[in-house]
């Protein structure tokens, strides 16, 4: 019996040691992904489109905006995209990067292609996989160029952002579920659709505003989607209030539980124009209210094509006692 127990103990030690080595060797994997043929433009129309994508539709300021200027940002002011916002989630502590063109602490030292590759293929300038928090892989070639052009046009802001801090769980997740960079699901469009069309709504909801990213249930350990797309979530933590969890609405047309079923198209536009209603809401209404009528209508028309899903997420938020 003692020999058997000793053998089991040795086997367990070897398994644990092997797992530790496996995890350690997969923390800084390098990936060869192509540099998109993107060159920043000085054309004012291209930069204006980039601003619209970054500041209005994609809401990049929500994470990358200066967290010390949260109140002006919530009021609709354009704050520097100098990073520093902290995410405290089960795998560790993570910080949004400085994406101003500062050469030392921002993106100023990276080429246009390296910035574009980070957005499209989830690979950083050093070849390592980026955390899949920035789901912009489906941007059209034209919008990818516009975004890079706009970011290049911003004033550089020096702001040293801490490195991510993976705990043991985070290191395991990084070595397994998050080991590979996330790229586009298909071939990105060359030019983005326009007008109040289903095609434009699909592009905006799926690849720019990324409505599904919040309005779908997720595994908070890995970020993997666990529920039907656009059918709502009950797991969106409030970074400022640890007792509060937000419940992004079911955006399908289900007649009982779907939020879309409660709005006509004109009412949907009016809701966007109204801006924030609930204090502390994670929905970036302050920028969404500035979307064009055509784009809001396009999103409504696309969401109307989704299959209805019966999923009651309850009230907009819930507080722990």
Rosetta blueprint (number, residue, H / E / L):
1 X L
2 X H
3 X H
4 X H
5 X H
6 X H
7 X H
8 X H
9 X H
10 X H
11 X H
12 X H
13 X H
14 X H
15 X H
16 X H
17 X H
18 X H
19 X H
20 X H
21 X H
22 X H
23 X H
24 X H
25 X H
26 X L
27 X L
28 X L
29 X L
30 X E
31 X L
32 X L
33 X L
34 X L
35 X L
36 X L
37 X L
38 X L
39 X L
40 X L
41 X L
42 X L
43 X L
44 X H
45 X H
46 X H
47 X H
48 X H
49 X H
50 X H
51 X H
52 X H
53 X H
54 X H
55 X H
56 X H
57 X H
58 X L
59 X L
60 X L
61 X H
62 X H
63 X H
64 X H
65 X L
66 X L
67 X H
68 X H
69 X H
70 X H
71 X H
72 X H
73 X H
74 X H
75 X L
76 X L
77 X L
78 X L
79 X L
80 X L
81 X L
82 X L
83 X L
84 X L
85 X L
86 X E
87 X E
88 X E
89 X E
90 X L
91 X L
92 X E
93 X E
94 X E
95 X E
96 X L
97 X L
98 X L
99 X L
100 X L
101 X L
102 X L
103 X L
104 X L
105 X L
106 X L
107 X L
108 X L
109 X L
110 X L
111 X L
112 X H
113 X H
114 X H
115 X H
116 X H
117 X H
118 X H
119 X H
120 X H
121 X H
122 X L
123 X E
124 X L
125 X L
126 X L
127 X L
128 X E
129 X E
130 X L
131 X L
132 X L
133 X L
134 X L
135 X L
136 X L
137 X L
138 X L
139 X L
140 X L
141 X H
142 X H
143 X H
144 X H
145 X H
146 X H
147 X H
148 X H
149 X H
150 X H
151 X H
152 X H
153 X H
154 X L
155 X L
156 X L
157 X L
158 X L
159 X L
160 X L
161 X L
162 X L
163 X L
164 X L
165 X E
166 X E
167 X L
168 X H
169 X H
170 X H
171 X H
172 X H
173 X H
174 X H
175 X H
176 X L
177 X L
178 X L
179 X L
180 X L
181 X L
182 X L
183 X L
184 X L
185 X L
186 X L
187 X L
188 X L
189 X L
190 X L
191 X L
192 X L
193 X L
194 X L
195 X L
196 X L
197 X L
198 X H
199 X H
200 X H
201 X H
202 X H
203 X H
204 X H
205 X H
206 X H
207 X H
208 X H
209 X L
210 X L
211 X H
212 X H
213 X H
214 X H
215 X L
216 X E
217 X L
218 X E
219 X L
220 X L
221 X L
222 X L
223 X L
224 X L
225 X E
226 X L
227 X L
228 X L
229 X L
230 X L
231 X L
232 X E
233 X L
234 X L
235 X L
236 X E
237 X E
238 X L
239 X L
240 X L
241 X L
242 X L
243 X L
244 X E
245 X E
246 X E
247 X L
248 X L
249 X L
250 X L
251 X L
252 X L
253 X L
254 X L
255 X L
256 X L
257 X L
258 X L
259 X L
260 X H
261 X H
262 X H
263 X L
264 X L
265 X H
266 X H
267 X H
268 X H
269 X H
270 X H
271 X H
272 X H
273 X H
274 X H
275 X L
276 X L
277 X L
278 X L
279 X L
280 X L
281 X L
282 X L
283 X L
284 X L
285 X H
286 X H
287 X H
288 X H
289 X L
290 X L
291 X L
292 X L
293 X H
294 X H
295 X H
296 X H
297 X H
298 X H
299 X H
300 X H
301 X H
302 X H
303 X H
304 X L
305 X L
306 X L
307 X L
308 X L
309 X L
310 X L
311 X L
312 X L
313 X L
314 X L
315 X L
316 X L
317 X E
318 X E
319 X E
320 X L
321 X L
